[in-house]
C-alpha cells in the first residue's frame, strides 16, 4: 500500500465522517423535540440530561474524526509531498 493510497483513504474517511457529523448535527438541531420524545419513551431521562448526552456525543464524534481521520490525513499529506 502506497502513501498516496493511504492519503486518499484518510481523505475520504474525513469527508464521509465530517458529512455524517454535519447531518447528525442538523437532525439534532431541527428535530430535537421529536428525538427526545422518541427516546423518552424508551428511557426515563429528563430533557436537560438528554441535551447534555446529545451534545457530548456530537463533541466526542468530532474529536474522534480529528484524531483518527484528519490528523493522519494531514500527516500523510505532509510526508507524501
N, CA, C and O atoms as a GROMACS GRO file, in nm:
protein
  324
    1UNK      N    1   0.085  -0.118   0.000
    1UNK     CA    2   0.000   0.000   0.000
    1UNK      C    3   0.089   0.123   0.000
    1UNK      O    4   0.181   0.134   0.081
    2UNK      N    5   0.062   0.214  -0.089
    2UNK     CA    6   0.146   0.333  -0.104
    2UNK      C    7   0.094   0.447  -0.016
    2UNK      O    8  -0.018   0.444   0.034
    3UNK      N    9   0.180   0.546   0.001
    3UNK     CA   10   0.142   0.664   0.080
    3UNK      C   11   0.026   0.737   0.012
    3UNK      O   12  -0.061   0.790   0.080
    4UNK      N   13   0.025   0.740  -0.122
    4UNK     CA   14  -0.083   0.806  -0.194
    4UNK      C   15  -0.217   0.736  -0.170
    4UNK      O   16  -0.320   0.803  -0.156
    5UNK      N   17  -0.216   0.603  -0.164
    5UNK     CA   18  -0.339   0.528  -0.137
    5UNK      C   19  -0.389   0.556   0.004
    5UNK      O   20  -0.509   0.579   0.024
    6UNK      N   21  -0.299   0.554   0.100
    6UNK     CA   22  -0.338   0.584   0.238
    6UNK      C   23  -0.388   0.728   0.253
    6UNK      O   24  -0.484   0.754   0.325
    7UNK      N   25  -0.322   0.820   0.185
    7UNK     CA   26  -0.364   0.959   0.190
    7UNK      C   27  -0.506   0.974   0.134
    7UNK      O   28  -0.589   1.043   0.193
    8UNK      N   29  -0.532   0.910   0.023
    8UNK     CA   30  -0.666   0.916  -0.036
    8UNK      C   31  -0.768   0.850   0.056
    8UNK      O   32  -0.880   0.900   0.070
    9UNK      N   33  -0.731   0.738   0.118
    9UNK     CA   34  -0.820   0.670   0.211
    9UNK      C   35  -0.860   0.760   0.327
    9UNK      O   36  -0.978   0.774   0.357
   10UNK      N   37  -0.761   0.822   0.392
   10UNK     CA   38  -0.791   0.908   0.506
   10UNK      C   39  -0.864   1.035   0.463
   10UNK      O   40  -0.944   1.089   0.540
   11UNK      N   41  -0.838   1.083   0.343
   11UNK     CA   42  -0.912   1.199   0.293
   11UNK      C   43  -1.061   1.164   0.282
   11UNK      O   44  -1.146   1.240   0.329
   12UNK      N   45  -1.091   1.050   0.221
   12UNK     CA   46  -1.232   1.013   0.205
   12UNK      C   47  -1.296   0.977   0.339
   12UNK      O   48  -1.415   1.004   0.358
   13UNK      N   49  -1.220   0.917   0.430
   13UNK     CA   50  -1.274   0.892   0.565
   13UNK      C   51  -1.310   1.023   0.633
   13UNK      O   52  -1.415   1.033   0.697
   14UNK      N   53  -1.225   1.122   0.620
   14UNK     CA   54  -1.251   1.252   0.680
   14UNK      C   55  -1.374   1.317   0.619
   14UNK      O   56  -1.458   1.371   0.691
   15UNK      N   57  -1.386   1.313   0.488
   15UNK     CA   58  -1.501   1.374   0.420
   15UNK      C   59  -1.631   1.304   0.459
   15UNK      O   60  -1.730   1.370   0.491
   16UNK      N   61  -1.631   1.172   0.458
   16UNK     CA   62  -1.753   1.097   0.491
   16UNK      C   63  -1.793   1.119   0.636
   16UNK      O   64  -1.910   1.143   0.665
   17UNK      N   65  -1.696   1.111   0.728
   17UNK     CA   66  -1.729   1.130   0.869
   17UNK      C   67  -1.770   1.273   0.900
   17UNK      O   68  -1.858   1.296   0.984
   18UNK      N   69  -1.709   1.370   0.834
   18UNK     CA   70  -1.750   1.509   0.854
   18UNK      C   71  -1.892   1.531   0.802
   18UNK      O   72  -1.970   1.604   0.864
   19UNK      N   73  -1.926   1.469   0.690
   19UNK     CA   74  -2.062   1.479   0.638
   19UNK      C   75  -2.162   1.416   0.736
   19UNK      O   76  -2.270   1.470   0.759
   20UNK      N   77  -2.126   1.300   0.793
   20UNK     CA   78  -2.213   1.238   0.894
   20UNK      C   79  -2.230   1.327   1.017
   20UNK      O   80  -2.339   1.334   1.074
   21UNK      N   81  -2.123   1.394   1.057
   21UNK     CA   82  -2.132   1.485   1.171
   21UNK      C   83  -2.224   1.602   1.140
   21UNK      O   84  -2.306   1.640   1.223
   22UNK      N   85  -2.212   1.659   1.021
   22UNK     CA   86  -2.298   1.771   0.982
   22UNK      C   87  -2.445   1.727   0.975
   22UNK      O   88  -2.534   1.796   1.025
   23UNK      N   89  -2.469   1.611   0.914
   23UNK     CA   90  -2.606   1.560   0.904
   23UNK      C   91  -2.664   1.532   1.043
   23UNK      O   92  -2.778   1.567   1.071
   24UNK      N   93  -2.584   1.469   1.129
   24UNK     CA   94  -2.630   1.441   1.265
   24UNK      C   95  -2.661   1.569   1.341
   24UNK      O   96  -2.761   1.578   1.411
   25UNK      N   97  -2.574   1.668   1.326
   25UNK     CA   98  -2.596   1.796   1.394
   25UNK      C   99  -2.723   1.865   1.344
   25UNK      O  100  -2.800   1.919   1.423
   26UNK      N  101  -2.744   1.861   1.212
   26UNK     CA  102  -2.866   1.922   1.157
   26UNK      C  103  -2.992   1.848   1.204
   26UNK      O  104  -3.092   1.912   1.236
   27UNK      N  105  -2.986   1.718   1.208
   27UNK     CA  106  -3.100   1.641   1.255
   27UNK      C  107  -3.131   1.674   1.400
   27UNK      O  108  -3.247   1.695   1.437
   28UNK      N  109  -3.028   1.680   1.483
   28UNK     CA  110  -3.049   1.714   1.624
   28UNK      C  111  -3.100   1.857   1.637
   28UNK      O  112  -3.186   1.885   1.721
   29UNK      N  113  -3.049   1.947   1.556
   29UNK     CA  114  -3.092   2.086   1.562
   29UNK      C  115  -3.237   2.104   1.518
   29UNK      O  116  -3.314   2.176   1.581
   30UNK      N  117  -3.274   2.037   1.410
   30UNK     CA  118  -3.407   2.056   1.352
   30UNK      C  119  -3.514   1.966   1.412
   30UNK      O  120  -3.632   2.001   1.410
   31UNK      N  121  -3.475   1.852   1.466
   31UNK     CA  122  -3.574   1.757   1.515
   31UNK      C  123  -3.550   1.718   1.661
   31UNK      O  124  -3.577   1.605   1.700
   32UNK      N  125  -3.500   1.811   1.741
   32UNK     CA  126  -3.462   1.780   1.879
   32UNK      C  127  -3.581   1.731   1.961
   32UNK      O  128  -3.568   1.635   2.037
   33UNK      N  129  -3.696   1.794   1.946
   33UNK     CA  130  -3.812   1.753   2.025
   33UNK      C  131  -3.859   1.613   1.987
   33UNK      O  132  -3.892   1.533   2.074
   34UNK      N  133  -3.862   1.584   1.858
   34UNK     CA  134  -3.905   1.451   1.814
   34UNK      C  135  -3.809   1.344   1.864
   34UNK      O  136  -3.852   1.238   1.909
   35UNK      N  137  -3.679   1.371   1.856
   35UNK     CA  138  -3.578   1.275   1.903
   35UNK      C  139  -3.593   1.253   2.053
   35UNK      O  140  -3.586   1.140   2.101
   36UNK      N  141  -3.612   1.361   2.127
   36UNK     CA  142  -3.630   1.348   2.271
   36UNK      C  143  -3.756   1.269   2.304
   36UNK      O  144  -3.753   1.180   2.389
   37UNK      N  145  -3.867   1.299   2.238
   37UNK     CA  146  -3.991   1.226   2.265
   37UNK      C  147  -3.976   1.078   2.236
   37UNK      O  148  -4.025   0.994   2.311
   38UNK      N  149  -3.909   1.045   2.127
   38UNK     CA  150  -3.888   0.904   2.092
   38UNK      C  151  -3.805   0.833   2.199
   38UNK      O  152  -3.840   0.723   2.242
   39UNK      N  153  -3.696   0.895   2.241
   39UNK     CA  154  -3.608   0.831   2.339
   39UNK      C  155  -3.666   0.835   2.480
   39UNK      O  156  -3.638   0.746   2.561
   40UNK      N  157  -3.746   0.935   2.510
   40UNK     CA  158  -3.804   0.940   2.645
   40UNK      C  159  -3.907   0.828   2.665
   40UNK      O  160  -3.937   0.792   2.778
   41UNK      N  161  -3.962   0.774   2.556
   41UNK     CA  162  -4.049   0.658   2.569
   41UNK      C  163  -3.970   0.533   2.602
   41UNK      O  164  -4.022   0.442   2.668
   42UNK      N  165  -3.846   0.527   2.558
   42UNK     CA  166  -3.762   0.411   2.585
   42UNK      C  167  -3.690   0.420   2.719
   42UNK      O  168  -3.674   0.320   2.789
   43UNK      N  169  -3.647   0.540   2.754
   43UNK     CA  170  -3.569   0.560   2.876
   43UNK      C  171  -3.628   0.677   2.954
   43UNK      O  172  -3.667   0.778   2.896
   44UNK      N  173  -3.634   0.663   3.085
   44UNK     CA  174  -3.680   0.772   3.170
   44UNK      C  175  -3.563   0.868   3.190
   44UNK      O  176  -3.476   0.845   3.274
   45UNK      N  177  -3.561   0.974   3.111
   45UNK     CA  178  -3.448   1.068   3.114
   45UNK      C  179  -3.503   1.211   3.105
   45UNK      O  180  -3.586   1.239   3.019
   46UNK      N  181  -3.457   1.299   3.192
   46UNK     CA  182  -3.502   1.438   3.182
   46UNK      C  183  -3.442   1.507   3.059
   46UNK      O  184  -3.338   1.466   3.007
   47UNK      N  185  -3.509   1.610   3.014
   47UNK     CA  186  -3.467   1.681   2.892
   47UNK      C  187  -3.327   1.739   2.906
   47UNK      O  188  -3.250   1.734   2.810
   48UNK      N  189  -3.294   1.793   3.022
   48UNK     CA  190  -3.161   1.852   3.040
   48UNK      C  191  -3.052   1.747   3.025
   48UNK      O  192  -2.949   1.773   2.962
   49UNK      N  193  -3.073   1.630   3.082
   49UNK     CA  194  -2.974   1.522   3.069
   49UNK      C  195  -2.963   1.476   2.924
   49UNK      O  196  -2.854   1.447   2.875
   50UNK      N  197  -3.077   1.468   2.856
   50UNK     CA  198  -3.077   1.428   2.715
   50UNK      C  199  -2.997   1.527   2.631
   50UNK      O  200  -2.919   1.486   2.545
   51UNK      N  201  -3.016   1.656   2.655
   51UNK     CA  202  -2.942   1.758   2.580
   51UNK      C  203  -2.791   1.745   2.603
   51UNK      O  204  -2.712   1.758   2.510
   52UNK      N  205  -2.753   1.719   2.727
   52UNK     CA  206  -2.611   1.703   2.760
   52UNK      C  207  -2.554   1.579   2.690
   52UNK      O  208  -2.442   1.583   2.638
   53UNK      N  209  -2.630   1.471   2.690
   53UNK     CA  210  -2.584   1.347   2.626
   53UNK      C  211  -2.565   1.367   2.476
   53UNK      O  212  -2.463   1.327   2.420
   54UNK      N  213  -2.662   1.429   2.410
   54UNK     CA  214  -2.654   1.452   2.266
   54UNK      C  215  -2.537   1.544   2.234
   54UNK      O  216  -2.461   1.518   2.140
   55UNK      N  217  -2.522   1.652   2.311
   55UNK     CA  218  -2.412   1.745   2.287
   55UNK      C  219  -2.277   1.676   2.309
   55UNK      O  220  -2.183   1.697   2.232
   56UNK      N  221  -2.268   1.594   2.413
   56UNK     CA  222  -2.144   1.520   2.439
   56UNK      C  223  -2.113   1.421   2.328
   56UNK      O  224  -1.997   1.407   2.287
   57UNK      N  225  -2.216   1.353   2.278
   57UNK     CA  226  -2.195   1.259   2.168
   57UNK      C  227  -2.140   1.330   2.044
   57UNK      O  228  -2.045   1.282   1.982
   58UNK      N  229  -2.200   1.442   2.008
   58UNK     CA  230  -2.153   1.515   1.889
   58UNK      C  231  -2.011   1.567   1.909
   58UNK      O  232  -1.930   1.564   1.816
   59UNK      N  233  -1.980   1.614   2.028
   59UNK     CA  234  -1.845   1.661   2.057
   59UNK      C  235  -1.743   1.547   2.053
   59UNK      O  236  -1.634   1.563   1.999
   60UNK      N  237  -1.780   1.433   2.110
   60UNK     CA  238  -1.692   1.317   2.108
   60UNK      C  239  -1.669   1.269   1.965
   60UNK      O  240  -1.557   1.234   1.928
   61UNK      N  241  -1.775   1.267   1.886
   61UNK     CA  242  -1.764   1.225   1.746
   61UNK      C  243  -1.670   1.318   1.669
   61UNK      O  244  -1.589   1.273   1.589
   62UNK      N  245  -1.682   1.448   1.694
   62UNK     CA  246  -1.594   1.546   1.627
   62UNK      C  247  -1.449   1.524   1.667
   62UNK      O  248  -1.361   1.527   1.580
   63UNK      N  249  -1.422   1.502   1.793
   63UNK     CA  250  -1.285   1.478   1.839
   63UNK      C  251  -1.228   1.351   1.776
   63UNK      O  252  -1.112   1.348   1.735
   64UNK      N  253  -1.311   1.247   1.768
   64UNK     CA  254  -1.265   1.121   1.707
   64UNK      C  255  -1.235   1.138   1.557
   64UNK      O  256  -1.141   1.078   1.506
   65UNK      N  257  -1.314   1.220   1.489
   65UNK     CA  258  -1.286   1.250   1.348
   65UNK      C  259  -1.151   1.319   1.336
   65UNK      O  260  -1.071   1.285   1.249
   66UNK      N  261  -1.126   1.417   1.423
   66UNK     CA  262  -0.998   1.488   1.419
   66UNK      C  263  -0.882   1.393   1.445
   66UNK      O  264  -0.782   1.395   1.373
   67UNK      N  265  -0.894   1.309   1.548
   67UNK     CA  266  -0.783   1.224   1.588
   67UNK      C  267  -0.758   1.111   1.489
   67UNK      O  268  -0.643   1.086   1.451
   68UNK      N  269  -0.863   1.043   1.446
   68UNK     CA  270  -0.845   0.921   1.368
   68UNK      C  271  -0.859   0.940   1.216
   68UNK      O  272  -0.828   0.847   1.141
   69UNK      N  273  -0.903   1.055   1.170
   69UNK     CA  274  -0.916   1.078   1.027
   69UNK      C  275  -0.836   1.198   0.980
   69UNK      O  276  -0.753   1.185   0.890
   70UNK      N  277  -0.861   1.313   1.039
   70UNK     CA  278  -0.800   1.437   0.990
   70UNK      C  279  -0.649   1.442   1.015
   70UNK      O  280  -0.572   1.475   0.925
   71UNK      N  281  -0.606   1.409   1.137
   71UNK     CA  282  -0.464   1.416   1.169
   71UNK      C  283  -0.382   1.317   1.085
   71UNK      O  284  -0.278   1.356   1.031
   72UNK      N  285  -0.424   1.191   1.071
   72UNK     CA  286  -0.346   1.102   0.982
   72UNK      C  287  -0.343   1.150   0.837
   72UNK      O  288  -0.241   1.137   0.770
   73UNK      N  289  -0.454   1.206   0.790
   73UNK     CA  290  -0.457   1.257   0.653
   73UNK      C  291  -0.357   1.372   0.636
   73UNK      O  292  -0.283   1.375   0.538
   74UNK      N  293  -0.355   1.464   0.731
   74UNK     CA  294  -0.261   1.576   0.724
   74UNK      C  295  -0.116   1.525   0.731
   74UNK      O  296  -0.029   1.568   0.655
   75UNK      N  297  -0.092   1.432   0.824
   75UNK     CA  298   0.045   1.378   0.838
   75UNK      C  299   0.090   1.308   0.710
   75UNK      O  300   0.202   1.326   0.665
   76UNK      N  301   0.002   1.227   0.652
   76UNK     CA  302   0.038   1.158   0.528
   76UNK      C  303   0.055   1.256   0.413
   76UNK      O  304   0.140   1.236   0.326
   77UNK      N  305  -0.026   1.361   0.412
   77UNK     CA  306  -0.012   1.462   0.307
   77UNK      C  307   0.122   1.534   0.318
   77UNK      O  308   0.184   1.567   0.216
   78UNK      N  309   0.168   1.557   0.440
   78UNK     CA  310   0.295   1.625   0.461
   78UNK      C  311   0.411   1.536   0.418
   78UNK      O  312   0.501   1.580   0.346
   79UNK      N  313   0.410   1.409   0.460
   79UNK     CA  314   0.523   1.323   0.426
   79UNK      C  315   0.518   1.274   0.281
   79UNK      O  316   0.620   1.232   0.226
   80UNK      N  317   0.399   1.280   0.220
   80UNK     CA  318   0.388   1.236   0.082
   80UNK      C  319   0.430   1.339  -0.020
   80UNK      O  320   0.451   1.307  -0.137
   81UNK      N  321   0.445   1.466   0.024
   81UNK     CA  322   0.482   1.568  -0.074
   81UNK      C  323   0.631   1.580  -0.092
   81UNK      O  324   0.677   1.662  -0.171
   0.00000   0.00000   0.00000
